[in-house]
Amino acid sequence: MREVVFAGGPVATMDAARSFTDAVAVRDGRIVAVGRDASARRFPRAEFVDLRGRLLLPGFHDAHVHPIYGGIERLRCDLTECLDADECLRQVETYMRTRPDAGWVLGGGWDMGSFPGGAPSRTALDAVTGDRPAYLLNRDHHGAWVNTAALWLAGIDRRTPDPPDGRIERDAGGHPSGTLHEGATRLVERVLPPTGDDEYLAGLMEGQRHLHARGVTSWHDAIVGPYLGYDDTLATYLDADRRGLLTGKVRGALWWDRARGREQIEELRHRREKARGQRFRADTVKIMQDGVCENFTAALLLPYLGSHGSGLSFVDREQLAEVVPELADSGFQLHFHAIGDRAVRDVLDALSGARERDLRHQIAHVQVVQPSDLPRFHELGVVATIQPRWAVNDAAMTELTTPRLGHRRAGWQYPFRSLRAAGAVLAAGSDWPVSEADPVLAVHVAVNRREPGSDDPPFLPEQSLDLVDALAAYTAGSAWVNHADRETGTVEVGKAADLVVLDRDPFSQPPNEIWQCEVDLTVVDGEVVHQRS
């Protein structure tokens, strides 16, 4: 019988009262006492962990993340740390040099804000890749940068039409210029080399390690199915779980194929039955309803400025209204990607036709929300799963998004405080590798509405969250939406000892210093899965 007592620092329990205490006792992976009941006198044989003023919290629960994609991209040509176009090209060149015989150049993480119009060119990529084909996903995973060799292998030229759910970026002569948006990526996917089982497993292990190092003890993988050239990852999770390699607790979202209709529901039921592991299960269906504002594919009620249409609805309104109640009646929780105000409204309308059950449907991203739709989240019991890292005045916002939305609509973006005031439950996720996996950085932005360490003007500061609410979204809120609230998400007697220790207490520091907190210790079921050296 293993016992551990954490004491000597504040403990933010994230319980319903958002209370604080000063000690936690753990026995055999469960929390058995908090506060004065967790004294060393009551547990004389326990290992003692001196918090030394550091903050102990429930482990972070990432409600929307893609750890296999993130892990694989870290193992491939990783552009996520590149600050501009030149740095991206230098990184590709370095990757080419270190892997001279690797065939295709695969990877991603480039930021649309680093390139004019958000669209990098094939000629720039050709200069460093030559005849070696390249397919590099952008950071938001809604497009890809390809070179001439890749376009040639895929048979894409000026005569190739845009698919219904995507767009080929073109030069003045109509020739493909090197950027493929949304469904246009599938034109290249069919010629990509297959990713082996070993690489998928390595990606999951690297993704898991990366998340644990940032205090994440459980997560919701928001796409379990084929997407953007990746194969279905259900078997990867089940294999890792069966072999005891999965140390995080995972809920998966089975991918809704937007090229098909309700005939796939029976198949999804079968996949759900297969997804019954010790630390992994998939009781959710993910529907991607639109794209992103930066490339004009987020679905808006009114057109973008500059005659670029009003975006794409990947599932039409009528079909959505038909399949959502049927999926809910089959017991599926629904997890939606909705960026634009039309996408958000269409999803809310569809959910209003589903019978009321404790399925805890959620809409992720909620970037542009019509003010009249804010109360509907509470009325319909729909959780808003937010990605706080995006609510900043970065290049993607100032150069691509705001000019395309216009001042009025730009002011409706990421309405975290308004959603909370309207009674919505907030959960939080990183969408990594779209943005950094670190919950501390996300919490910093939720509170400050500016980049960590930046003195730039905050982005719509009236929509900021209090620190306790931001932390609650990343712990109790995310656990609740993923039906894990009886097991984790708060520090309470009887729950699993899923814990994180920060190197300082952000409640005792100025709000603009939250980002400086680092994770010292991550614990899952009482076992240390990360310890900062």
Secondary structure, DSSP 8 states (H G I E B T S, - for coil): --EEEEEEEEEE---TT--EEEEEEEETTEEEEEGGGG-TTT-TTSEEEE-TT--EEE-EEEEEE-HHHHHHHHHSEE-TT--SHHHHHHHHHHHHHH-TT--SEEEEEE-GGGSGGG---HHHHHHHHTTS-EEEEETTSSEEEE-HHHHHHHT--TT----TTEEEEE-TTS-EEEEEEEGGGHHHHTTS----HHHHHHHHHHHHHHHHTTTEEEEEEEEES-BTTB---HHHHHHHHHTT---SEEEEEEE--TTS-GGGHHHHHHHHHH-B-SSEEEEEEEEE----GGGT-S--SS--TTT--S---SS-HHHHHHHHHHHHHTT-EEEEEE-SHHHHHHHHHHHHTS---TT--EEEE--B--GGGHHHHHHHT-EEEE-GGGSS--HIIIIIIHHHH-HHHHTTBS-HHHHHHTT--EEE---TTSS---HHHHHHHHHHSS-TT--S--SSGGG---HHHHHHIIIIIHHHHTT-TTTSSS--TTSB--EEEESS-GGGS-GGGGGG--EEEEEETTEEEEE--
